[in-house]
Amino acid sequence: MGPVESACVTLSAIREKSPLVHNMTNIVVANTTANALLALGASPAMVDGPEEAPELASVAGALVVNVGTVTPAQADAMKLATAAAHKASRPWVLDPVAVGALTFRTQFAAELLKNKPSVIRGNASEIMALAGKGAGGKGVDSTDSPETALDGAKNLARRTGAVVVVSGPIDFITDGERTAQVENGDAMMPYVTGLGCTATALTGATLAVCDDPFYAAVHAMVYLGVIGEIAAKETAGPASLQLDIINGLYRLNSDTITTTARVKMHEAVA
């Protein structure tokens, strides 16, 4: 079964099981990512207190950790939650927002890697910085291309055991051996704040129902790319695009995925 066909299977599983996705995310995107998860068919929980986060992380279908507006107290809770998820063999995804650009979060994200994320998703500059190959982007914005970051992403995947996703005009997904590129999306999407964070949250939903983190990550990028591409054709502008993407995730179905998704797969050469 190819990545497009399996994306349809994963979508059906999300709709059937409504997995609980535990989000520890930033204040800019919490509402948007919760609504995106609901629209896709998952059940979001937004819990980041140290008293509760580890307990929830150990039983949720997946944990999403986004360091976009991280505080010292939230950092402590994220350490506890990711440790609990790892101990309970629950998948979790790391979004290293602005890593490389700021010292505290760069050191913190590197520390979180000890708790073995299933997936790491970021823009090219964030991934290169986490891989030790760059100095980060312009705040949360990438100054590097996904193609430039691919070698670093592969090395990071091999070093951590995580699937690494590099978001951009073309999204690259790699586990160090297999690599996929998702070619859906639209040039308007970067003008909507938090769509990368939305991709990370959707990855939590796919991880909760798909046993292979590589395919789970591919499927999440397909969902957002397909819907972003379709919505951008008729939307009035970036503000409307955000709402249209959420509406599109609600209406997403196998026919739309099959007819619109553009995914290329590459295997490592021995």
Rosetta blueprint (number, residue, H / E / L):
1 M L
2 G L
3 P H
4 V H
5 E H
6 S H
7 A H
8 C H
9 V H
10 T H
11 L H
12 S H
13 A H
14 I H
15 R H
16 E H
17 K H
18 S L
19 P L
20 L E
21 V E
22 H E
23 N E
24 M E
25 T L
26 N L
27 I L
28 V L
29 V L
30 A H
31 N H
32 T H
33 T H
34 A H
35 N H
36 A H
37 L H
38 L H
39 A H
40 L H
41 G L
42 A L
43 S E
44 P E
45 A E
46 M E
47 V L
48 D L
49 G L
50 P L
51 E L
52 E L
53 A H
54 P H
55 E H
56 L H
57 A H
58 S L
59 V L
60 A L
61 G L
62 A E
63 L E
64 V E
65 V E
66 N E
67 V L
68 G L
69 T L
70 V L
71 T L
72 P H
73 A H
74 Q H
75 A H
76 D H
77 A H
78 M H
79 K H
80 L H
81 A H
82 T H
83 A H
84 A H
85 A H
86 H H
87 K H
88 A L
89 S L
90 R L
91 P L
92 W E
93 V E
94 L E
95 D E
96 P L
97 V L
98 A L
99 V E
100 G L
101 A L
102 L E
103 T H
104 F H
105 R H
106 T H
107 Q H
108 F H
109 A H
110 A H
111 E H
112 L H
113 L H
114 K H
115 N H
116 K L
117 P L
118 S L
119 V E
120 I E
121 R E
122 G E
123 N E
124 A H
125 S H
126 E H
127 I H
128 M H
129 A H
130 L H
131 A L
132 G L
133 K L
134 G L
135 A L
136 G L
137 G L
138 K E
139 G L
140 V L
141 D E
142 S L
143 T L
144 D L
145 S L
146 P H
147 E H
148 T H
149 A H
150 L H
151 D H
152 G H
153 A H
154 K H
155 N H
156 L H
157 A H
158 R H
159 R H
160 T H
161 G L
162 A L
163 V E
164 V E
165 V E
166 V E
167 S E
168 G L
169 P L
170 I L
171 D E
172 F E
173 I E
174 T E
175 D L
176 G L
177 E L
178 R E
179 T E
180 A E
181 Q E
182 V E
183 E L
184 N L
185 G L
186 D L
187 A L
188 M L
189 M H
190 P H
191 Y H
192 V L
193 T L
194 G L
195 L H
196 G H
197 C H
198 T H
199 A H
200 T H
201 A H
202 L H
203 T H
204 G H
205 A H
206 T H
207 L H
208 A H
209 V H
210 C L
211 D L
212 D L
213 P H
214 F H
215 Y H
216 A H
217 A H
218 V H
219 H H
220 A H
221 M H
222 V H
223 Y H
224 L H
225 G H
226 V H
227 I H
228 G H
229 E H
230 I H
231 A H
232 A H
233 K L
234 E L
235 T L
236 A L
237 G L
238 P H
239 A H
240 S H
241 L H
242 Q H
243 L H
244 D H
245 I H
246 I H
247 N H
248 G H
249 L H
250 Y H
251 R H
252 L L
253 N L
254 S H
255 D H
256 T H
257 I H
258 T H
259 T H
260 T H
261 A L
262 R L
263 V E
264 K E
265 M E
266 H E
267 E E
268 A L
269 V L
270 A L
